[in-house]
C-alpha cells in the first residue's frame, strides 16, 4: 500500500512540475543521484579545519536530478555542503538544495523550510531530493506541491536541511543558524545564479515554521548580511514555548508521541542527557524513537504522558534542571524580535486535544501547537517595535487543516513583499495570549 501511494504521489507531483516551463533546467537521466546510506557528500573531509571557514562558506557542490519518492523529474537541483554553527556554538557542516529560477531571474528567492520533523538524518529534504527513499522522507517529497507556485512565478528556491546532519528535532536556534547559513551559501555559490542583490523570503509551516521564525529572530545579530536581504517571513502552526506544548499534548490520542521526540532532539542538540530521569518504560520509548520520524510518533503512543515516561520523583518535568534549561533555550518568547515583516497563521480547532488552558479563543490550539502562545508572540513583536505583523487564527481548523488554509495566503503575502507594497499590520487587534516567561525549576518530589 505504501509503495502504491508513493508512486501515485510521485506521478501527481511530477505531472504538475512537467506542466511548468522546465526545458531550460532539464538534465540527462544519467545525472548524479545519491544514496543516504553511503553518501560522502554530507561529510566535510577537507584538510583545513572547519572552524577556519566563515559561516555560509561553500565546502562542496553537486548538481543532480530532483527526485520525488525516488523517481526522477525533469528538474535540476544544486546541492551545497556549507559551514554553519550548531546549537552549542560549534562549527558544523550542513546541506541545502537550490532549484534555480525557471525564468533566470536572480533577484528573488524563497527559502522554504520543510516540516520533515525527524530524528533520522536520512529523512532530510536533500536526501529525498537526491533520490533516497525513506518512510519519513515522504514528507519532504509531498511538500514539493507547496513549491510549484514559487517555481511557476520565477522564484529561486532554497531548501535547507534545517535540523542539521544529526537531525536535532525541535532545536529551534540550530534550525535558525542552519537556515541563515544556507542562504549565505546559496548567494556565495557560483552555481546557483544568485548574488549579493538577491532578496529572500522565509517560508515554513509547523517544523518549518520553527526554522523560519528562529531564522528571522536571529538574523539581525547572527547574520545581518542576510537580514538585509530579507523581505519578510510567513509561517503557520508555530512552536513557541515547548514546555507549554508538552503539557498540551500530554495524554493526547494523536500527538503525545511528540513528547519523546522533542526530549530526544533538544537533548541531542544541547548535549544534555535526560535518560537518567526516565523510567524503564520511558527509556523503552526513547530507544524506539531515537532514530524515528513524526510518522513513527503521531498516533503510535495514545495517552502517553511525561509522568509515564519519568521516574516517580520526576513526575513534574520542571523538577529536572536539565529539562528546564533546555526548554528555556528554545522558547521563542525569549528570542530577539525580527526586524522584517511577518505573517503568522495558527489553527485553533484542536479543542479535544491536550489539557493546557488558554485564556482566549475557542480552543487551546490546533492539537499540537498552542494558539495562545502564538498570539502572545505576535503581540510581543508588535510591542517591541515590529509593527508589520499580521496574525490569522483559524478557529475551526486543526494542525493539518490550517496548513492547507495558510499556504495560498502565504504566497500572496510574499509576492506583495517582493513587489515592495506596504506590509499590512494586525498590531493592536491580536487577542491576548499566554505568559511566555521562562520556566522555573521546582524540587524533585
C-alpha angles and dihedrals in degrees: 000000000000092000091049092049092046092052092049090051092050093049092049096049094040090053090051091049091046089057089065123080098267102147092107092057101043117126132192119270089247092066116129120283128180141215116217092214094064109015115137091188090084096059124076106228102166124131096237116080113262089234090063091070124080117244107273095028112146112239102174137006133198137167122215145154117282107243130202115202088337096311120116120239129195090258124107120218129194117210125199131195105209141175117256140154127259127219091272093054095255124137112260139173122235140170133237132181126221128197110193123229112274089220095048092246109157096181102078137043140167120218102209116198112204125223092219090137103191142141090213119083088209089073095061121124094244092057093047090050091048090057105262111136124211133155092245089046091065088083097064088042091056090046090066085085088067090057098056094084090053092049094049091050094054101255124149109232126215118191114186126194088242097188094056127230095303092052098237098191116207094004095135102185091053090048087055098051092044089054096046094047089047088060091048091052093048091053094045096048116095090209098065101062091231126117145175091295096056113114122212139208122199117224132177147134129213106333086011089054089057089058093041096052096042090049091051091046096047098039098087092056105024100036113012089162089061093041089059089058097048120106094184148299130258122192144155139194094029130192107218111158109017094195088063092048092052089054090045096054094035106127095001121146098232115017102038090099088072088073096073091037092058092044091054097043099047092043090052092048096051098033093247122151112213095164094096088065096052128096122233088266091048091051090050092054090044091056092046092055101033090106097019133119133221087269089063093048111041111087094357097096107040112187094010113159136184087242090060091050098046134071111260095257090056098049087125106064090210088067087072107081093199090054092050091049092049098048091046091054091055097043108118089203088073095046124094122274115258115244096210128076117278138200113200124185129183137180119225102181100100092097096149096050123092134344107253107122123223123202096222140028136048096280137013095248146310096296097278108023120063111235094200090058092052092048090049091052093049090049090047091055090051091049094049098054109282105112094168097083124124122192127196121184120194102205095186099043132088126213095281096040093050090057090062091049094045101048101070093043090050093060093046090051092046093049089056091053092053088048089056093239114156111273114245121234137210093184109138092027103065113110120242119278141191133297109271098188115134121275119261124224119241129195118269113253 
